[in-house]
Structures are given as structure tokens and as C-alpha cells.
């Protein structure tokens, strides 16, 4: 039987960037590894809408692709923050024998001590060894009995590739959800290692890897064929942690290669709302949730006062940009959050002055990534607090301005890593509004220069990604 590439994971459908990550990877594999069978494991289980979406949509990007459901939330005891997980995860009932066997060996109080970092270093080393060498093999036995499709996805894999994201963190902003988040999401790598399947980590960001999970990661990273980061801040952090690797370096997030756009829809929608191609700016917000959410690791970390400063800075930039250029502004969304409790209309659109509101359009629905990209390709500047819209824009030659706050994570560094450091502004700066306005006016008057720079950046990113494809494909020639 021909071996396949197993990719983990397909993320949520609440974020056009999360959807773009996997679609971009599938596009890249179709172009550089044609005919290579690919199985993509969903982040969420079979009874979740997320799985069904990827099952139906991803094969459109790669005819050699197939989607399988995520089994690990059903096999490992959860420790979800109340109200901070999807319904499919919150309602999961642990099945199989592996989890109870782990509990029997260690008892619940020691597992909790490991999670909180209060277990002795001697016992923590032994438990880490269990999580590396014994527990994954027991989980695999559960897979064979309860999730044969997922078991087959591992058994017949020639390589396991862990795609772009920030999902191996442990302890970031005080969140230590070991058994309900970190361990299930690391399990595909732990299982690959235990089953002696070659595996690699591609274009991750690492914000915090606290003890004792670094005991697990030290071995997991050392035995990986490669551990690539999508930003040099993460690379430097891993260096400071003194991890060792066979191969490491910078590799772009695969959203760079998301290129499918709904041009017909965009032309119609923009015309309907009086937005002419090249004559409007798009602004995308990120507003930290009031409390922890499974899809918002910054939940509860940004005070209302800081958020108010962010919105006033954007208000100033938008009003002045419209007044000085006569151009229009679209306020849009990367995630569903800014259509919900963190509503971009309430936080930004409604505080604009009358003249600005008359020249602004507020997107009042959650669009598809194909619709978003088509609009981005027609905007004169994409200003975003969210990273993946920025990556999507860069990969398609769209002028961008990234304006994150620090809690967004190390991934913000990638704009500088791509040679676009002048297009990265910390929105917490006291004069961020003035800095953003200056950047927007410069983008409007230097389009040719910026276009040439973006073309140069795209060629470099493609070259790096092609190197990764070549490395992965080499395991299927052996």
C-alpha cells in the first residue's frame, strides 16, 4: 500500500486565517508534491461542524487529500475552562482504556500536580517519560478499537507533518490546560514518535513552554526531523530554552499560499457598497474577549482602558485618512468574535465622526476566506490587528500594515522577518494613531515601490516553503 502524508490539524471555521492555513498547505502540496496522498486530521471530532466543513471543502484544494476526524479529545481526560471549549469538546465523554490506565499508574492528584508544576522534579521526569513512550502506544490501541480510520491514518503514514499555528504552547498568559488542550494537540507528534514514524513541525510560533511540559518537548523536538518556526522570536525563545534539533529555522506560515479568491462576488459586493478597487482601505480588528475562550488565548488579558486606546488610535487614523485622501474605509472581520460580543461596529464604527461614517462600510456578516481574499486584492492597504489576514495579503501582493498588541504573541515578529519591518506598529504606542496614519498615506502614494517589495518577499517565502516540501517528499522516495 502506498504511504500517505498525515497532516495535523485542520483548525476552526471561526477564523478565515485558520481556514487559510490548511487550504494554503494543500495548494502548496498540490503544486510541489503532485500525486502525494494526503490525509488531514481535523482539530475537532466527527460530530463537530468544523470537521464536516473540512471534509467537504479541503479536497477542492488538493484532489489527493482526505480529511479524517480528531479522536484525541475523546481519549484524554479534559480540563476545560468553563465555557471556553467548543460544545463537541465540552460534551466529550472519555472512552477507551489508555486514560484510565494513566490515571491508575499515577493517580489523579499527581496528574494535577504535574499540570500545575508542583510535582517533584524526579517524579515529573518519570511522568514525562510515560507521556513520551508508553501513553501514546496505549492511545494507539484505543484508536484501533474505537477510531479505526484514525488508527489507519497513522499506521499507513510515511510522514506526519504538524502545520502552522500556536497550539503547542503551555502556560501562556497563565493558561495550563494540559489534558484538555496541550496534550491532545501534541498527541499526533507523540504518537508518530512512539510508532517510529518520521515527523516534523512546520512554521509554528512558540509563546511559552513552561515546566514540566518542556521535559516532554525536549525529547519530542530532538527526535523530530525538523522544527521550523514562522517567526525568529520563537526561534530565539527555543534557543534560550536550550532545546536541541536535527534541523530548525524560519519557514513561512502556509496561509501565504492561500490564493483562491471569489472575484465575481467581490466585484458585485464592492460595487453595491460604493467601494472602487484601489480606492479604499480595509481595517480588521482584534478585540480581546473579556474572559478565556478556547479560540482566544488573549481572553481577559487586555483591559478596557487599553482597548479604548486601541480604538481611539484607529478612529484618529481613519478619520484623518478619509479627510486627507477622500478615499473610503471598509471595517471587516478575520474572526467571528468581532461580529459577536466584541463587536467591531460598537467598538469602532459607532465612535467615528459623521463624516467618516459616511465614507465607511461596515461588513455585517462573516465572510468566507475566498471572499475576504478577493476584497483584500482590491484594497489599497490592508490594516489588521490579526496576523492571518496580513499573511494572506502578503502572499497575494497586497500592501499590509500589522498593528498588534503584545498579547497577540511572538507571531507578530514575522512581518519583520519577511523584511517588512516598517509595516509593523505596536498599537499600544502612545502615538500609534499618528504612526498608522503616516503609514497609510505612504502606502497610498508609493504603490509601485511597495508592490515590487512584496514581489521580492513572496519569491523568498516560496523558496523556503519549497525546501520544506522537498524535505517531506524525500521520505516518500526512500
N, C-alpha and C positions, 0 to 999 in steps of 0.2 A: 504494500500500500504506500502511495506517495505521501511523504510527510508534509504537514502544513505549518505555516507560521501562526502562532497563537498570540493575539494582541489583547492586552488588558489595560484599561477598561474603556467602554463607551460610557461617557458621563451623562449628565442630566439633559433634560429638554427644557429647562427653565432658563437657559443661558445660550444665546446664539453662538458664543465662543466655545462652550462645551461641545456643541454640535459640530462646530467648525473644526475642532481638534481632530476628531475621528474621520470626518469627511476629507480633511486635508491629507491625513495619513493614507487613506485609501486611494486618493488621487495620486499621491506620490508613489505608492507601491504599484499602482496600475501602470504608471509611466516608466518606472525604473526596474520593476520586477514583474513584467507581464507573465501571466500564466502561473504565478506562485499562488497556491491555495492559501487563503487567509481565513482564520476563524477569529472573530472579535467577540470578547466576553463583555456583556453588559455590566454596568455598575450596579444595577438593581435587578431583582429577581423576575421570574417569568410572569408573575401576576401584576407587575407594575407597568404603567403606560410607557415609561421610559424604554423598557425592554422592547415592547411592541413597536415603538417608533423606529428604533434602530434596526430591528429585524426587517421592517418593511422598506426603510429608506436607504440604509447603508449599501446594500448591493447595487444601487443605482450608480454609486461612485466607483465600484470595483466589482465586475461580474464574477470574479474569483473569490468574492467574500461571502461569508456566512456569519450570522450572529447567534450566539448561544447565551442563555441566561446566567446571571450571577448566583452561585449556590452558597457562598460563604456566610452570608448573613443568617442563613437557615441552620448553619452548623456550628456557629460560635456564639457563646452567650453574650448578649448585648448589654451595654451600659449606656443607653441613650440619654442625653439631656432631655428632660420632659418637653415635648412639643418641638424638638429640634431634629427630628428624623422624618423621612417620608413614611406615609402610612404603611407601605409594604414592609419597611424595616421595623417600625414600632410594633406592628402586629405579628411579627415573626415568632414562631414557636421553635425553640431549638430542637433539632432532630439528630438522629444518629448516635453513635457511641463515643466519638472522639472527645467531645466537650466534657461529658461526664467522666471519662477516663482521666482527662487532665485535672478535673476537679478532685477526683479521688486521690490522685497522686500528690496533689499539692494543698488541698483543702481551700475553701473559698477565702478564708482570711489571709492566706499567703498570696493568693492571686490578687487580692485587693491591695496588699502591701506592695506587691510588685508594681501594680498600676500607679499607686501614689508615690512610689520611690522610697518607701520606708523599710522594705525588706533588706536584710543584711546583704552586703556585697557578695559573701560566699554563697548564700542561697540564691541570690539573683543570678549569679553566673550559671548555676545548675539549671534554674528555670529557663534561662535564655537558651541553654543547650537543648533543653526539651523542645522549646518552640522552634528551634532550628532543625533538629534531627529526628525527633520522634512524633511530635504532634502533627506535622504536615503529612506524614505517611498514614497516620490514623485517619486524618481528614480525607485522604485519597481513598481509603477503604470505604468510608461513608459515601463518597462520591459514586463509587462503583455500584453501590447498592441503591442509593436514593436519587442520584443525578447522573445516570449513565452517559448522557450526551456530554456533560461537562467532564466526566472522567475520560471519555474518549478524546476530548479536545486536548487534554494533557498527554494522554498515553501516546497519541499519534503526532505530537508536536515535534518539529525539528528544531524550533527555537521559540522562546517566549519573550516577547517584546513589551515592555511597560512604557506606555506612551505619556505624552506631555501632561503635566498637572502639578499639584502641590499636595498630593494625597498620602505621602509617607511621613508627613510631619507628626511629631508627638510633643505636646506641651506648649504649642504655640498659643500665645495670649492666655495661658493658664488652662487650656483645654487638654485633658488627659483621657480621652475616650479610647482606651486601649482595645477593649474587647468588642466594642460596638462600632469602631471605625478603623483605627490604625491596623490592628491585626487582620481583620477581614480583607482590607485593601492591600496589605503586604503578602497575603497568603499565596497569591499566584506565583510570586517570586520565591517564597519559602518552599512551595511545593515543587517548583521547577528544580531548585537546588537539591531537594531531598530525592527527587526522581532522576537526578543527574541529566536533566535537560539543559542545554546551553540557554542562558538568559541574559538579557541586558536591559538597562534602564535608560530610556531616551528622553532628553530635554525636560528634566524635572527642575522645579525650584524647591529648595530646602530652607525653610524658615527657622525651624527649631527641631532638634532631635535630642530630647532630654534623656538622661539616665532613668531607668535601666534599658530602654529600647535601643540605645546606642550599642549595648552589648550584642544585641541581635543584628543590628545593621552593620556592625564592624565586619562580621563574618559574611553576611549577605552581600555587601558591597565588594569585599575582597574576592569572592568567588564568581562575581558577575563578569561576563565577557567585556562589558563596558558600563560605565556610569556617566552619562552626559548630563550637563546642566544647561538650561536655557538662559542663564544669566551668570556673569562672573562673580557676582556677590555670593551666590550659592556655592560656586567652586571654591571661593576663598574661605567660606564658612566650613566646608568639608575639610579643607586643608588644615584649618585651625583645630578641628576636631581630631586630626591625625588619623583619618581613615586611609586605608591603602586600596589601590585599584590596579587591575590589569591595564585598563585604558580609561581615560577621562578627558574632559574638555568641554568646550562650548558647542552646542547644537541648537538650531532654532526650533521653537515650538512649531508643531506641524500645522497649526492654523494658517501659517504663512502660505500653505499650498492649497487652501480652500479658494476655489476660483469660480464655482458655479454661481451665476447671478441671473435673476429674473428681470431681464431688461424691459420686456414688454410691460410688466406690472409697474416697474419703477417709472417708465416714461408716462404712463397713464396717470399714476397716483401723483407724481410731481406736478404734472400739468394741471390736474384738478385742484391742487393747492397753491398754484401760482409760484412754484419753485423752478427756476430755469437752471439747466445744467451749468456748472461752473460759477454760478452767481449766488450761491448760498453756502453757509457754514452749518455743519451738523455738530451738536453738542450731546454727549452721553454722560449721564450722572452715575455716581456710585454713592449711595447713602447707607451708612452702616445701620443695620437693624438694631432696635432697642435692646434686644436680648439675643442669646446664642441661637443660631439656626444651622441646620446641617449643611446648608449651601452657602452660608455666610460666616466664615471664620472670624470676621471682624465684629460680629454681633455684640453689642454692648460696650465696644471699645472706644467709640468716638462720642464725645459729649455733645449735647445740643448746642453749646456755645461754639465749639469748633465747627460743627456742621453749619451753623449760622454764618461763620466767617467764610466757609467754602461757597455758600450760596451768594453772599454779598459780593465776593470776588467775581463770580460768574456773572452776576447781574451787571456789575460795572463793565466787564469786558463786552458783554452782549450789547448793552445799550450804546456804548461808545463805538463799537464796531458798526452797528447799524447807522448811527448818526454820521460817522465819518465816511462810510463807503456807499451807503444806500442799498446794501445787499441785505438778504434775508437770512433767518436762522431757523433751523429745524431742531427741536428738542426731541430726542429719540431714546431708545432703550436697548441695552445689551441683555438685561435680565428682567424677569417678571417683577422683581422687587419694586422697581420704580414705577410700576403701574398699580402697586398694592399699597401696603401701609406706609411705605417710603415713597410716596407719590411725587414724581417729578413735577407734576402740574402745581401741586400745593407748595412744594419747596422752592421752585424756581420760576416757572411761567407766571404764576399769580403775583409774584413780587416785582415783576418788571414794570417799568412805567408804561403809560398808554401808547406812546409812540413805538416803543419796542414790541409790545404785544401785537400791535397791528402788523408788524413785519416778522412775526414769529409764527411758526406752525408747530403745534404740539401733536405728536404721534399718540393717538389714544387707544392703541391696541398693540399686542405683542406680535411682531413680525417674524417671518422665517429668516434664517441666515441668508438664503438666496435673495430675498427681498432687500435685506439690510445691505448686503454687499453691492447690489445693483444701485442703491441710493448712494452709498459711500463712493462708488466710482464716478458719480456725477457731482459730488460736493467739492468745493474749492479748498476746504480744510475740515478734517475730522478731529474734533476736540473731545477727548474722552478721559474720564477718571477710571474706566475699566480697561484692562490690558488687552483682552482678546479682540475687541473692535480695532484697537491700534495695530495688532499683529495682522489682522485680516486686511487692514488698509495698506500696510507696508508691503505685503505680498502682492498687492494689486496696483502698486504705484500711486496710492492715494496720499497726499500730504497729511501728516498727522501731528497732533500736539497732545502729549500724555501729561495729565495733571493729577497724579495720585496723592493720597496721604500715606504716611509711613506704614500704617497697619495693613495696607494692601499687599505688603510683602516684598521680598527680595526681587521678585519678578520684574518690578519696575525698572531695575537696572538694565534690562535687556535693550531698552531704547538706546542707551549709551553704548552698549556692546555692539549694536548694529551701526555705530558711527553717527547716530542722530542725537547726540547729547544736547544740542541746543533746543531740541523739541521735547525736553523733559523738564517740567516745572513742578516743584513741591507746592501743592495748593495751600499748605499751612504757612508759607512765607507771608510776611506782613503785607508785601506789595505784590502778591500773586496776581491780583486783578490787572495791575499795570503790566506785569510781565506777559500775561496771556494776551492782552490787547496788542502789545508790541509784536508778539509772535504772529498773531492773526493778520495784522497789517502787513508784516513782512511776507507772509505766505501769499497774500493776495497780490503783491507786487513783484514777486520773484518766482513765478510758477515754473518757468523753463529750467532755472537753476535747480530748484527742488526736485523736479521730475528727473533730471539727469542723475542727481544724487540717489534717488530712490531706485533707479535702474541699476546703479552700481551696487547698492546694498542687496537688492534681490538676487543678483548674479552670485554674490558671495554666499548668501544663505542657501541658495540652491546647491552650490558646490559642496557645502558642508553636509547638507541633508543627503546628497547623492553618495557621499562617502559612507554614511551610516547604512544606506540601502545596500551598498556593495558589500559591507561587512556582514550584514544579515544574510544576504543571498549566498554568501560563500559557504554557509553552513548547510545549504541545500545542494551544493555541488560535491560535497565530500562523500 
